[in-house]
Amino acid sequence: MQFRKEYLSGELLEKDLLEDPHLQFQEWLEDAIRSGIDDPNAMSLATASSNGMPSVRIVLLKDARPEGLVFLTNYNSRKGNELEDNPYAAALFFWPGLERQVRIEGNISKLSAEESDRFFNARPPKSRIAAIISEQSSIIPGRTFIEEKFNSYDSGAENMILRPVYWGGYLLQPVSYEFWQGRENRLHDRLRYSFKENSWKIERLAP
């Protein structure tokens, strides 16, 4: 297949970087939001089993904090089981309209039950029901099976659709960030922050 383009949108130089990678990420995320692209908070999340088998999927970033990135899921899903056995993950944001990507690697921890409750209760009622009735990643006999479970759920009052214990949030606590800006002739800019000796060190990587 022949798909080639030149990357001409911008550059990323050391002098342009903020010292704090979280603030640099926030700046790029806000640029992506302002650009009007679909799902600017979509990120590829990579996990691995205890024996090293990797898997990756798209999840939505729900909060970006100085201490890390928040995403939500079923704790019994494949990703949840892998994170239980191997509590490390990597995330990738790709914003093609800006010719930018960000790679983030770090440790994983669960949010508190109180925080997970707040995220769950902020979801529309039907999304809460979907989270309750879906045994995420399990094999089901067909589409009708899950639709019937959804339609038969007795939701009652909206404020009684409570978070199940198997659903909640995770925090990805970064130990490295890599900011990539596409450049002409494939001489891309790649600048990496690594957390070493209680501070962030910035290094340029070969494209």
N, C-alpha and C positions, 0 to 999 in steps of 0.2 A: 504494500500500500504506500502511496506517495502523498503524505500530508506534511507539508513543511511550511513554516512561516518564520519571519524574522520577528524577534522581540524588540520593540522599539519604544515602549511606553515610558521607560524611566531608567533610573540607576539607583544603586544603594551603596553609598560610600560610608566609611567609618565615621567621618565627621558629621554625618546626618543622623547617626543612631543616638537614641536616648540611652542613658546609663542603665536604666531599669528595663529589663526585657518585658515585664508585664505592661509597662506604659507604652513601650514600642508596639507590642501586640495590640493593645487597645487602640492606638492610633491607626494601625492598619485595618483593624476590624471596622472602625468607624468610617474609614475610607471606603471599604467594601459596602457598607450599608448605604452610604451616600451615593455610591455609584449606581444603585438601583438593581443590582444583580439579584437573582432569585436565591433564597436561602443562604445569605452570607454567613450564617452561623452553623452551616452544615460542616461536619468534620468527619474524616475517615478515622475510625478508632481501631487500632491493631492491638490484639491481645495474643497470648500464647498459652497452650496447655502446659501441664507440669512436665511433659516430655518434650516440649519445644515446638509442637505443631502450631503454626501461626494461623490466625484468622483475622479478617478485617471486615468492617461494615460502616455504613454512614449512620451517625447519630447527630442530634442537635445539641449545640452548646447552649446551656440554660443560664449560665452565669460565668463571668470572667472576673476573678478576684486576685488580689496580690498573691494569695497563697495557692492559686491554681484555677483549674477549669472544672465546672460542674456539668455533669450529664446524668440522665435518669434512665432506669431500665428495670426489667424484672430480674431480681437477684438469682432466680433459678434458670435463667436463660443460659445459652452457651457462653456468652461473654461473662455473665455473672459467675458461672462455675469456674471459668478460666481465671478470673480475677481473684476468686477465693483461693485457688491453688497457687497462683503466680501473680502477686499483686503489683504488677508493673504494666505500663501501657504506653503506646505512642499515638499521637494525634497528628493529622495532616489537614490543613485548610488550604484549598486551592481556589484562587479567584482569577480565572482566566482573563476576564476583561481588563484586569489591572496587571496581568502578567506577573502575578505574585503567588507565592506559597509560603506557609509557615509550618515547620515541623516542630513538635513538642514531645519530649520524652520525660517520664517521671514515675513516681510511686503513686499507688492507688490506696485510698481509704474511703470508707463509707461515711456519708453524712449522718448526722444525728437523726433520730426518729422524728424529732420536732421539725427539723428542716425539711425532711422528706414529706411530712404531713403538709407543710405549707406549699410545697411545689405541687403535691397531688391535689390539694383542695383548690388550687388556682386553675386546674384543667377544666374544660367544659364537662358537664355531667356525662355525656356519651363517651368521651375519652377516658373518664374515670372507670366507667363500666367496662370498656374494652380492656383496660389494664387489669381489671379484676378477673374477667372470664378467660383471658388468653393465657394458656400455659406456654409462654413464649419459647420457641425453638423445639417444642415437642412435636412428634408426628401426629397428624390428624387425618381422618378418613376423607375429608373433602371440604369445599367451601361452605356447603350447607351446614355442616357440623358446627362451625364457629358462628355462623349467622344465627342459627337456632339458639345457641347458648346466649348470644347477645340479646336477641329479641325476647327470650324467656326470663331474662334477669329482672327481678322485681326491685326496681330502684327505690320505690317509696319516695319520701321527701328527698330533695337534692342534697340537703345537708347530712343525710344519713348514708351517703355513698362514701364509705370510709376507706382509707388506704389499707390495702392488704400488707401483711408483714413481709411478703416476698417482693415488694416493689419499693424502690427508693432511689436515692441519689448516691453518686460517687464523686470524689474530688481527685482529679489528676494533679499531683503536686510536682511541678517541673523541676528537673535537674539540668535540662538543656532546652534551648530554643534555637531554631535555625531559620533565618529570614532569607528568602530567595527572591531575587528580582531578575526576570528574564532580560537578557541583553543581546545585542546584535552579534552574529557569527557564533552563537552558542557560548560566548564568553560571559556567562551569567555571573551575577554577584551573589555570593553565599557567605553570610556572616552568622557565626554561631556564638551564642552565649552559653558558657558552661559554669556551673556553680562549684567553685573550688575555694577551699580555705575561707569559707564564710563570706564570699563575695562573688560577683559575676565577672567572668573573664571573657573578652570578646576576641574572636579569632576569625580570620578570613580563610575559607576553604576553596580549593580549586574547583572550577565548574565541572 
